[in-house]
Each structure stands twice: as structure tokens, then as C-alpha cells.
Amino acid sequence: MSKIEHNCILLRYGEIGLKSRRTRPWFEKRYVKCIKNALARSGVKAYTIKNLGARYVVYTSADVLNRLQRVAGIQSVSPAIHFTFESKQDILNEIKKYNNLVENKTFGAKVRRVGNQGFNSQELAKEIGDTLYEFSKGVNLTNPDVFINLEIRDNNAYLFTESFEGVGGLPIDSSQPVLCLFSGGMDSPVAAYQLMKRGCAVDFVFINMQGDKSLHEASKVYNYLVDEYWHGYTPRFFHVDAKEVVKRIMEVPDRLRQIVLKVAFYQIANSIEGYTAIGTGEALSQKSSQTLQSLAVLNTFSEKIVLRPVIGMDKIEVMDIAQKIGTYAASQKVTEYCGISKGAVTTVPKLEEIQEHIVNVSDVKIETYKGIINLKPVIDVKVTEGIVVDIRDEYIQEEDPLGGLSYKYPDVLSQLDKFDKEKEHIITCTFGVKSDEVAFSLRKKGVKAISMSTAAWKIYLKKEEIKEI
């Protein structure tokens, strides 16, 4: 993989480019808002953003590629070297400075231009090849070790060798508000993510049937999603105490309890005002309450549009997305409530029968949080003495060093073989979700590793009282 010391980052949008000239500026305004928010979260204060036309460029040398890849609306990113020129020879002289990019490699050259420079793209690409040829193992235009890419806008040139995939879709808050039913388990974080990348301003409702432990598990995944992906929008999190609702449902015939419980969820979500739609992690026929007949019954209890972004996915597809966005390991730890039905349940419910058994949900208590939820840290693993491994963002590590080992995320996932199998490791990050993923991957390789949020780790260091769960 070729590396360059970049002084800017090229950003490409996909779907925004399909919008009409009349509406595109509206989407671009929100696109830039999200980019600025992402840079602020990375501690970047000095930068410039410029619209090149279907390309945006952020002038900065900061290492923010991973953060920008998680901004909805960005299709791909490329670290690049920006320079200006007066003539074609100026370009070739500049390119020659970076001959180390092709050293001991085969290479190809691609040029894209906008403007009138007095030369064509094919001509310049050939001359770039001639300029770098002596430093390389030769030219290969079909499958080279490295491509030298040059984008030219008038007298500005941008040199890059790599492109990294982004979230794609549309910038957040470019569509209507959606309230997502959220448990923190495998399906609902993926559903929320899928809705977010369609531009929805996604808020969350967590219907808690168990207590503090359940809230901590769900809020941990929620905090991660918000910090990593909700750029340019601060969501709300509605915490619903549903323990009394569960007691009422236990009076319903056993075979109907699952579907009646889902009706209660729908009714609670519908009672929260300000939303065009509710979102769910329901997938067709995955559970008894998700058969086509069950979903048809559930729809009758929702005045709002019901969006089911994972409806056609099987479990493996959902798990693949969860791994991609980083929620997989943390979602596996979420305890799903499973004490509703003891025997066989109906998969073909009748609306009239369900209507007879719906339970009252009008008296539930709802707490509202905004943005990150700051709950008292808990430790859900046995804490042992071990090497702390800090995988927080680099600028946070610099401002708040923990000692021990320091790795960049997600680079650490490609360096797991460096960890000593004879020693124990405590992997830590801000919310304990990235660290869950890294610890999970290490354990699969036979390395002793546990995961903690940074706050929980600091409590442990101070030997303060810790709530064990």
C-alpha cells in the first residue's frame, strides 16, 4: 500500500450528484455541515473546505480519514497532495518529487481534468509514466502495484494513490425525523444505521423491560453509534420503563404474548410526538412476530409509517453489517428479554383476537436524553491486572494518556499478531464498543483480552467502588 504525506483530503459524494441543480445546493449545505462536525470531533480546528464540483476537498494534514469515512453522504475519501502549476512541465517536475511511490513497483497513471490547460489527460498520463518509469519496475495499466492518480481543476492539481470507501447515501438530517425502536441487540443498531445513511434524522426509543443492566447495555451501543456516525445531528434517546407493561402482558394467553408485546412497543413509539415514521429491526419471518401476517397486524397499530430497513436481510447479512460498522461484539453482549412466552406462539395472529388483549401503555414513564448518555460506568467482566491498550482517537490519547500500549483504530485489527499470548490485556476506548470488537478478535486468536470503557478503567485504577453486573 503506497503512502503519501497528504496536505488535503478529497471527498466524493455519490447520490447527491444525482440531484437536480435546483436541489443539489440544499443537500450540499447539509453535507458540509456534517463534514465540519466530523472535523470538530477529531479536534481539527484549522482547515479549509472547498467545492470542486462533484468533489469536495478538505485542506488539512490531520489524520482524519477514518472519521470522514463515517460521515453519511461521503462515498469515498482519498488523502492527496495539492499543488498549483503554471505549465505541464511544472506538473511533471512536482510528480517526480514523489518517485518513491513507484519504487520497486509496477504502476499506472490516470489523469482527470476540468478546465482548459492546453493539454489533454491522455497526453499528460503518458508523460507522467515516462517521468516515473526509471524509478519503477515498469508500467502496468491493468493491474499495477500502484496507480498514480492526478485530478486537475484549472491550475490546481491533486495527487493521490488510494481511495477508501465511505458510508455513502445522503447526509444526515436531509430527510424527515424517524424514531427507531432500539434494543442495542444485533438488528436494531443496523436498522438505525441504514435509516441514518438515507438521510433520516434518527432518534431512539429504548423500551426497558429489565432494569439498569439493560439500560447500560443499550446505551453503550447507542453512544457508540452517535459518536461514530451521527455527524451533524444530535439525536434524542427515549428511555421507557416498561416493567409494569410486562406484568400486564403476562396475563395475556401465552401464545399471544409475543405479538401483544410488539403491539405495546408500537403504541409507545406512536405516543411520542414529532416523527413522520418509526423504524424497526424486523426482518421477514425471523421471529413469530415478524411473519407477514404478524407484520400486517402490527401495521394496524401504527399511525406513523413503519420503516423496516432490514426486512429482506437474513441474519448473516445483518451480522456482516454489524461487523462493518463496529457494533457486532457489543451487540452480542446485550441480554434480550426472553421470559414472555413459555410454549408455542402464534405465527398467524388474528386482528380481532389481538385487539381483545392489548394492554394499557399510557402510564409508562419516559426519560429523555440528548446526545451522549453519561451513566455511571459499570464493569461486566472480571477485572484482572493486565496491560492497558488504548485505542481511542489519536488526539484524545495525546490529551489524556493512559500509559500502557497505544494503537490506532482500526489499524489495530491488522496488528493482532503482535500481542503476547502469555500476557493479559485490557482493551479500552471511550464507550467500550471498539474495545469489545478488538478484545473479541484477540480472544479468537488465543490472546487473553477483556474490554472496558475508559471511564470504567479510570474507576478501577482509583480503586473506587465498582458496580459489578
KAUR-V139922 format. One record per residue. OMEGA is omega in radians with two decimals (999 if undefined). BURIAL is + if it has 24 or more other C-alpha atoms within 12 Angstrom, else -. D_FIRST is the distance of its C-alpha to the first C-alpha in Angstrom with 1 decimal. Layout:
BEGIN
omega	burial	d_first
OMEGA	BURIAL	D_FIRST
OMEGA	BURIAL	D_FIRST
END
This chain:
BEGIN
omega	burial	d_first
-3.12	-	0.0
-3.13	+	3.8
3.04	-	6.5
3.05	+	10.1
-2.97	-	13.3
2.99	+	14.7
3.06	+	18.4
3.11	+	18.6
3.08	+	17.2
3.12	+	18.0
3.12	+	19.7
2.99	+	20.8
-3.11	+	23.8
-2.99	+	24.9
3.12	+	28.4
-3.14	+	29.8
3.12	+	29.4
-3.13	-	31.9
3.14	-	34.5
3.13	-	37.5
-3.12	-	37.7
-3.06	-	40.4
-3.06	-	38.5
3.14	-	34.9
3.12	-	35.7
3.11	-	37.0
-3.13	+	33.7
3.11	+	31.7
3.12	+	33.8
3.07	+	33.0
-3.14	+	29.3
3.10	+	29.4
-3.14	+	31.5
3.13	+	28.9
3.13	+	26.1
3.12	+	28.4
3.12	+	29.2
3.13	+	25.6
3.12	+	25.1
3.14	-	28.4
3.13	+	27.5
3.11	+	24.5
-3.13	-	26.9
-3.10	+	25.8
-3.10	-	29.0
3.12	-	28.2
3.05	-	26.4
3.08	-	27.4
-3.13	+	26.8
3.09	-	27.5
3.12	-	28.1
-3.05	+	26.8
-3.03	-	28.3
3.04	+	26.2
2.92	+	23.6
3.08	+	23.9
3.04	+	22.2
3.12	+	22.4
3.11	+	22.6
3.04	+	21.4
-3.11	+	18.9
-3.13	+	19.4
-3.07	+	16.7
-3.10	+	18.1
-3.09	+	15.4
3.11	+	16.3
-3.11	+	19.9
3.07	+	19.8
-3.09	+	18.1
3.10	+	21.4
3.13	+	23.7
-3.11	+	25.7
3.12	+	25.8
-3.11	+	22.2
3.12	+	20.5
3.14	+	17.0
3.08	+	15.4
2.98	+	13.1
-3.00	+	12.8
3.02	+	14.4
3.12	+	16.4
3.00	+	20.0
3.09	+	22.5
-3.10	-	25.9
3.04	-	27.4
-3.08	-	30.8
3.09	-	30.1
-3.14	+	27.7
3.06	-	27.6
3.14	-	26.6
-3.11	+	23.4
3.10	+	22.7
3.14	-	23.5
3.14	+	21.1
-3.08	+	18.2
3.12	+	19.0
-3.06	-	18.4
-3.12	+	14.7
3.11	+	14.7
3.13	+	12.2
-3.10	+	9.4
-3.09	+	10.7
-3.12	-	12.0
3.14	-	12.3
2.88	+	10.5
-3.07	+	12.3
2.99	+	12.1
-3.13	+	14.3
3.10	+	15.8
3.14	+	17.3
2.99	+	20.0
-3.05	+	22.0
2.92	+	25.1
-3.12	-	28.0
-3.12	-	31.0
-3.08	-	32.9
3.14	-	31.1
3.05	-	33.1
-3.14	-	30.3
-3.03	-	28.6
-3.10	+	25.0
3.12	-	25.0
-3.12	-	26.6
3.13	+	24.0
3.12	+	21.0
-3.10	-	22.8
3.01	+	23.4
3.09	+	19.9
3.12	+	19.1
-3.10	-	22.0
-3.05	+	21.0
-2.98	+	17.6
-3.04	+	18.7
-3.10	-	20.1
-2.95	-	16.9
3.00	+	14.9
3.09	-	15.5
-3.13	+	17.0
3.05	+	16.9
-3.04	-	16.1
-3.10	-	17.0
-3.12	-	16.9
-3.09	-	13.7
3.03	-	11.5
-3.13	+	8.1
3.02	+	7.6
3.00	+	10.5
-3.11	+	12.3
3.11	+	14.2
3.04	+	17.4
-3.06	+	19.9
3.04	+	23.3
-3.08	+	26.3
-3.13	-	29.3
3.06	-	28.5
3.14	+	25.3
-3.13	+	21.9
-3.10	+	18.6
3.10	+	15.3
-3.12	+	12.0
-3.05	+	8.8
3.00	+	8.2
-3.11	+	11.1
-3.08	+	12.1
3.05	+	15.4
3.13	+	18.4
-3.06	+	21.9
3.11	+	23.4
-3.08	+	27.1
-3.14	+	29.5
-3.11	+	29.8
-3.13	+	31.9
3.01	+	35.6
3.04	+	35.6
-3.02	+	37.7
3.12	-	40.7
3.10	+	41.0
3.07	+	40.5
-3.04	+	41.7
2.99	+	39.7
-2.92	+	41.4
3.06	+	39.2
-3.04	+	39.4
3.09	+	35.9
-2.98	+	35.8
-2.95	+	33.2
-2.99	+	34.5
3.06	+	35.5
3.10	+	32.3
3.12	+	30.6
3.13	+	33.5
3.12	+	33.4
-3.13	+	29.7
3.11	+	30.4
3.13	+	33.4
-3.10	+	31.5
2.98	+	28.9
3.07	+	31.8
-3.09	+	32.9
2.98	+	35.6
-2.98	+	36.8
2.94	+	36.7
-2.97	+	39.1
2.98	+	39.7
-3.14	+	42.9
-3.12	+	43.0
-2.96	+	46.2
-3.13	+	46.8
-3.00	+	49.1
-3.13	+	48.6
-3.01	-	48.4
-3.12	-	46.3
-3.13	+	43.9
3.12	+	43.0
3.14	+	42.5
-3.12	+	40.2
-3.12	+	38.0
-3.09	+	37.9
3.10	+	37.4
3.12	+	34.5
3.09	+	32.5
3.14	+	34.0
3.14	+	33.0
-3.13	+	29.4
-3.11	+	29.3
-3.10	+	31.1
-3.05	+	28.9
-2.94	+	25.6
-3.05	+	26.5
-3.11	+	30.0
3.10	+	29.0
3.12	+	32.0
3.11	+	34.5
-3.05	+	36.3
3.01	+	37.6
3.14	+	40.8
-3.14	+	41.2
3.12	+	44.7
-3.07	+	45.7
3.06	+	48.7
-3.03	+	50.9
-3.11	+	51.9
3.11	+	53.6
3.10	+	57.0
3.12	+	55.7
3.12	+	54.7
3.14	-	58.2
-3.13	-	59.7
3.12	+	57.5
3.06	+	58.7
-3.14	-	62.1
3.06	+	60.8
-3.00	+	61.3
-3.04	-	58.5
-3.10	+	57.2
-2.97	+	56.7
-3.10	+	55.1
-3.10	+	51.5
3.10	+	52.1
3.07	+	54.5
3.13	+	51.8
3.06	+	49.4
3.11	+	52.2
3.09	+	52.6
-3.12	+	48.9
-3.11	+	49.3
3.11	+	52.4
3.13	+	51.0
-3.14	+	48.0
-3.12	+	50.4
-3.14	+	52.6
-2.98	+	49.9
3.02	-	50.4
-3.07	-	48.1
3.08	+	45.8
-3.04	+	45.7
2.93	+	44.1
3.12	+	43.3
3.12	+	40.1
3.07	+	40.0
-3.10	+	37.6
3.05	+	40.1
-3.02	+	38.9
3.05	+	41.6
3.10	-	43.5
3.11	-	41.3
-3.11	+	44.4
-3.14	+	48.1
-3.11	+	48.0
2.98	+	45.3
-3.12	-	47.2
3.13	-	48.0
3.13	-	51.5
3.14	+	50.5
3.10	+	48.2
3.10	-	51.0
-3.13	+	53.3
-3.13	+	50.8
-3.10	+	50.4
-3.13	-	54.1
3.13	+	53.8
3.04	+	51.2
3.14	-	52.4
3.03	+	48.8
3.08	+	46.3
3.12	+	44.4
-3.11	+	40.7
-3.02	+	39.0
3.12	+	35.3
-3.02	+	34.6
-3.09	+	37.9
-3.12	-	36.4
2.96	-	33.7
-3.03	-	34.3
-3.12	-	33.5
3.11	-	30.2
3.11	-	28.9
-3.14	+	30.0
3.11	+	28.4
3.12	-	25.0
3.11	+	25.2
3.09	+	26.5
-3.12	+	23.5
-3.08	-	21.1
3.00	+	23.0
-3.11	+	23.6
-2.97	+	27.4
-3.04	+	27.6
-3.14	+	28.5
3.13	+	30.8
3.11	+	32.5
-3.11	+	33.3
-3.10	+	35.4
-3.13	+	37.5
3.11	+	41.0
3.12	+	42.4
-3.02	-	46.2
-3.07	-	47.7
-3.06	-	51.4
-3.08	+	52.7
-3.12	+	53.9
-3.09	-	55.2
-3.14	-	56.0
-3.13	-	55.2
-3.12	-	54.2
3.05	+	54.9
3.12	+	52.3
-3.07	+	54.7
3.07	+	56.1
-3.05	-	59.1
-3.08	-	59.0
-3.12	-	62.7
3.12	-	62.2
3.14	+	59.2
-3.14	-	61.1
-2.99	-	63.9
3.12	+	61.6
-3.06	+	59.3
-3.14	+	59.4
3.10	-	59.8
-3.03	+	56.7
-3.07	-	58.3
-3.13	-	58.7
3.10	+	55.2
-3.10	-	53.9
3.01	-	50.7
-3.14	-	48.8
3.03	-	46.4
3.06	-	43.3
-3.12	-	41.1
-3.11	+	37.4
3.13	+	36.3
-3.11	+	38.9
3.07	-	39.8
3.09	-	41.6
-3.11	+	42.5
3.02	+	39.7
3.12	+	40.5
-3.06	+	39.0
3.06	+	39.0
3.08	-	37.9
-3.10	-	39.7
3.08	+	38.5
3.04	-	38.1
-3.13	-	37.2
3.12	+	33.5
3.10	+	30.4
3.14	+	29.5
-3.05	+	25.8
3.14	+	25.2
3.09	+	22.5
3.10	+	24.0
-3.01	+	22.3
-3.10	+	21.5
3.09	-	24.3
3.10	-	26.7
3.14	+	26.0
-3.12	-	26.7
-3.03	-	29.9
-3.08	-	31.1
3.14	-	29.8
-3.01	+	30.8
-3.13	-	30.1
-3.12	-	28.6
-3.13	-	24.8
3.10	+	22.4
3.03	+	19.2
3.05	+	17.4
0.15	+	17.7
-3.11	+	15.9
-3.11	-	13.4
-3.11	+	16.4
3.09	+	16.4
-3.10	-	13.5
-3.07	-	15.4
-3.12	+	18.8
3.13	-	19.3
-3.08	-	19.8
-3.10	+	23.0
-3.11	-	26.2
-3.12	-	28.3
-3.08	-	31.5
3.10	-	31.2
-3.08	+	31.7
3.03	+	29.3
-3.11	+	30.2
-3.09	+	27.3
3.00	+	28.2
-2.98	+	27.2
-3.06	+	29.4
3.14	+	30.9
-3.14	+	30.0
3.04	+	28.1
-3.14	+	24.5
3.02	+	25.9
-3.11	+	27.7
-3.11	+	24.5
3.13	+	22.9
3.11	+	26.2
-3.13	+	26.7
3.11	+	23.4
-3.13	+	24.3
3.10	+	27.8
3.12	-	26.6
3.10	-	25.0
3.12	-	28.3
3.11	+	27.5
-3.08	+	30.4
2.99	+	29.3
-3.07	+	31.2
3.07	+	30.4
2.91	+	32.3
-3.14	+	32.2
3.14	+	32.2
3.12	+	35.8
3.13	+	37.0
-3.14	+	35.3
3.07	+	37.2
3.14	-	40.4
3.14	+	40.0
-3.12	-	39.5
-3.13	-	42.7
3.09	-	44.5
3.12	-	45.7
-3.12	-	47.3
3.09	-	44.7
3.13	-	45.6
-3.13	-	44.5
999	-	44.1
END
